[in-house]
Amino acid sequence: MNPSDVAPMIIATTMMVVGGLALVLRGPIGRALAKRLEGHSPASDERVLDLEARIAELERDRDELHERVEFAERLLARTTEAARELR
């Protein structure tokens, strides 16, 4: 075999392999691999929903605490003003 004939054969073989892989990976096998790599599964979806619910609960608790702090600050300001008036 002539050495100048080897390079085109290698290039052609490489192109066929890459083209075949591209076709396979663009199909259902590729989509399944992508989902697996991304980590999408019913269990992870449930975990995300659980975490979102916990975050919402923490936000409600934070808002309630914020309201309580504001109330305490107003009450403290009133008592401080009343103490000043008594002096």
C-alpha positions as a LaTeX table, in Angstrom:
\begin{tabular}{lrrr}
\hline
Residue & $x$ (\AA) & $y$ (\AA) & $z$ (\AA) \\
\hline
Met1 & 0.00 & 0.00 & 0.00 \\
Asn2 & 1.26 & 3.39 & $-0.96$ \\
Pro3 & 1.82 & 5.75 & 2.07 \\
Ser4 & 0.03 & 8.57 & 0.27 \\
Asp5 & $-3.14$ & 6.42 & 0.14 \\
Val6 & $-3.28$ & 5.94 & 3.95 \\
Ala7 & $-4.11$ & 9.56 & 4.88 \\
Pro8 & $-7.32$ & 9.78 & 2.80 \\
Met9 & $-8.47$ & 6.42 & 4.20 \\
Ile10 & $-7.89$ & 7.61 & 7.78 \\
Ile11 & $-9.73$ & 10.86 & 7.07 \\
Ala12 & $-12.65$ & 9.05 & 5.43 \\
Thr13 & $-12.88$ & 6.51 & 8.29 \\
Thr14 & $-12.76$ & 9.28 & 10.90 \\
Met15 & $-15.50$ & 11.22 & 9.11 \\
Met16 & $-17.72$ & 8.14 & 8.92 \\
Val17 & $-17.24$ & 7.35 & 12.62 \\
Val18 & $-17.93$ & 10.96 & 13.66 \\
Gly19 & $-20.98$ & 11.12 & 11.37 \\
Gly20 & $-22.33$ & 7.85 & 12.75 \\
Leu21 & $-21.84$ & 9.01 & 16.32 \\
Ala22 & $-23.59$ & 12.29 & 15.54 \\
Leu23 & $-26.59$ & 10.43 & 14.13 \\
Val24 & $-26.78$ & 8.07 & 17.10 \\
Leu25 & $-26.38$ & 10.84 & 19.68 \\
Arg26 & $-29.05$ & 13.01 & 18.06 \\
Gly27 & $-31.61$ & 10.24 & 18.33 \\
Pro28 & $-33.36$ & 8.69 & 21.30 \\
Ile29 & $-30.14$ & 7.22 & 22.65 \\
Gly30 & $-28.55$ & 10.65 & 22.76 \\
Arg31 & $-31.60$ & 12.15 & 24.48 \\
Ala32 & $-31.56$ & 9.38 & 27.07 \\
Leu33 & $-27.87$ & 9.95 & 27.71 \\
Ala34 & $-28.44$ & 13.70 & 28.03 \\
Lys35 & $-31.23$ & 13.20 & 30.57 \\
Arg36 & $-29.06$ & 10.85 & 32.57 \\
Leu37 & $-26.14$ & 13.27 & 32.53 \\
Glu38 & $-28.39$ & 16.16 & 33.58 \\
Gly39 & $-29.66$ & 14.10 & 36.47 \\
His40 & $-33.36$ & 14.34 & 35.62 \\
Ser41 & $-35.28$ & 11.61 & 37.32 \\
Pro42 & $-38.58$ & 11.41 & 39.15 \\
Ala43 & $-36.69$ & 11.27 & 42.43 \\
Ser44 & $-34.77$ & 14.47 & 41.70 \\
Asp45 & $-37.98$ & 16.21 & 40.57 \\
Glu46 & $-39.61$ & 15.27 & 43.88 \\
Arg47 & $-36.59$ & 16.59 & 45.73 \\
Val48 & $-36.79$ & 19.90 & 43.89 \\
Leu49 & $-40.49$ & 20.22 & 44.74 \\
Asp50 & $-39.74$ & 19.41 & 48.38 \\
Leu51 & $-36.98$ & 22.02 & 48.50 \\
Glu52 & $-39.25$ & 24.63 & 46.90 \\
Ala53 & $-41.92$ & 23.94 & 49.52 \\
Arg54 & $-39.37$ & 24.25 & 52.32 \\
Ile55 & $-38.11$ & 27.55 & 50.88 \\
Ala56 & $-41.67$ & 28.89 & 50.72 \\
Glu57 & $-42.18$ & 27.89 & 54.36 \\
Leu58 & $-38.94$ & 29.61 & 55.39 \\
Glu59 & $-40.00$ & 32.75 & 53.52 \\
Arg60 & $-43.33$ & 32.77 & 55.39 \\
Asp61 & $-41.49$ & 32.35 & 58.70 \\
Arg62 & $-39.11$ & 35.17 & 57.78 \\
Asp63 & $-42.01$ & 37.48 & 56.91 \\
Glu64 & $-43.74$ & 36.67 & 60.20 \\
Leu65 & $-40.55$ & 37.36 & 62.16 \\
His66 & $-40.10$ & 40.62 & 60.28 \\
Glu67 & $-43.59$ & 41.71 & 61.29 \\
Arg68 & $-42.90$ & 40.78 & 64.91 \\
Val69 & $-39.65$ & 42.75 & 64.96 \\
Glu70 & $-41.39$ & 45.79 & 63.48 \\
Phe71 & $-44.12$ & 45.52 & 66.14 \\
Ala72 & $-41.53$ & 45.24 & 68.91 \\
Glu73 & $-39.66$ & 48.27 & 67.54 \\
Arg74 & $-42.86$ & 50.36 & 67.46 \\
Leu75 & $-43.72$ & 49.28 & 70.99 \\
Leu76 & $-40.22$ & 50.10 & 72.21 \\
Ala77 & $-40.35$ & 53.50 & 70.51 \\
Arg78 & $-43.66$ & 54.28 & 72.25 \\
Thr79 & $-42.34$ & 53.34 & 75.68 \\
Thr80 & $-39.17$ & 55.36 & 75.07 \\
Glu81 & $-41.26$ & 58.40 & 74.07 \\
Ala82 & $-43.53$ & 57.95 & 77.12 \\
Ala83 & $-40.47$ & 57.78 & 79.39 \\
Arg84 & $-39.11$ & 61.02 & 77.87 \\
Glu85 & $-42.41$ & 62.79 & 78.43 \\
Leu86 & $-42.42$ & 61.79 & 82.09 \\
Arg87 & $-39.06$ & 63.39 & 82.76 \\
\hline
\end{tabular}
